[in-house]
Amino acid sequence: MTGPVGRRKPTLIMHFTHIENLPAILDAGRLFADALVGQRLATNVGAVDIKASRRVRAVPCPPGGFVAQYVPFYFAPRSPMMYRIAREHQQGKVGRYPGGDDPLVYLVSSVERVHKADLAWVASDGNCAATLTRFSPLLDDLADLVDWPLLRERVWRDTTEDPDRVRRRAAEFLVHREFPLDLLVGYAVRTPERRDQLRRVLADAGIIDQYVRVRPDWYYGFQRGEVQE
């Protein structure tokens, strides 16, 4: 393990999805990239505009293709995307997924597990939709590509001194096409009630020994406010 400034090893990566999507994911035994997932999702929490941009954002290094052809993972919880989901729930924003972040489940793995499994992957130094974001498929590049100190900060908004913090906080680890669930190290949820619900879902799929941890600090948990047009 490195010190507090650089990349920690193992390097955790996390993908979140609505708990209603878990039965289909468990049945398939894998996560699929957005371009391949089709009608498998029971509840889609992604914004239409963001998904559209990822379908045309090219990945400029091997294995290439477009961002939507990769299964996305973040290097840290409480991402800008989860913040957007939580805030849109709080505001009652029309035309967006309304359920907030409480029903979302983190599926947790590590860079080292993916690399050892010889899966094709690419890392980004920030939001994949931004034109200045850089990509790399090389493990050794992760030390300098990703802003590890920023990923460990709880407050990551842009400042006058550093107006690029939000973009960098959205750095991703992208696994090409599919991610097999046997590479997971466990799951995280917001509340004990969600833990119990997830354990029932896992048991229904014949899985009784998966590690599930309650991590409220990985969520925003904003409460619903007034509906806004």
Secondary structure, 3 states (H helix, E strand, C coil): CCCCCCCCCCCEEEEEEEHHHHHHHHHHCEEECHHHHCCCCCCCCCCHHHHHHHHHCECCCCCCCEHHHEEEEECCCCCHHHHHHHHHHHHCECCCCCCCCCCEEEEEEEHHHHHHCCCCEEEECCCCCCCCCCEECCHHHHHHHCCHHHHCCCCCCCCCCCCCHHHHHCCEEEEECEEEHHHCCEEEECCHHHHHHHHHHHHHCCCCCCCEEECHHHCCCCCCCCCEC
